[in-house]
Amino acid sequence: QGQVVESGGGLVQPGGSLRLSCAASGSSRSIYRMGWFRQVPGKQRELVAIITADGRTDYADSVKGRFAISRDNGDNTVYLQMSSLKPEDTAVYYCKVDRINGIEYWGKGTLVTVSS
């Protein structure tokens, strides 16, 4: 019920693109919202993008127009398509799943490095 697994991180050059995936276990009917957060050493984890079960989205100002979040409710999977990547996007990206009972689950994170 609480397993959350991210994939798709890696090294990409500035201006490049990368797609992250996150798969959650359990029933899709129990998932209210899924989202992506990121964290760099010494800083707080910050919101990147979230999507609700009915498709409403929200983005951090720093990624608007460059990142797109989408969701496959049937597979309990959420994606983060990242384009026009910048060195400041370098971080560990975490997936979070909010269930309707109020419990939240986090993945272990996937590292994205933007560097030439």
Secondary structure, 3 states (H helix, E strand, C coil): CCCEEEECCEEECCCCCEEEEEEECCCHHHEEEEEEEEECCCCCCEEEEEEECCCCEEECCCCCCCEEEEEEHHHCEEEEEECCCCHHHCEEEEEEEEECCCCEEECCCEEEEECC
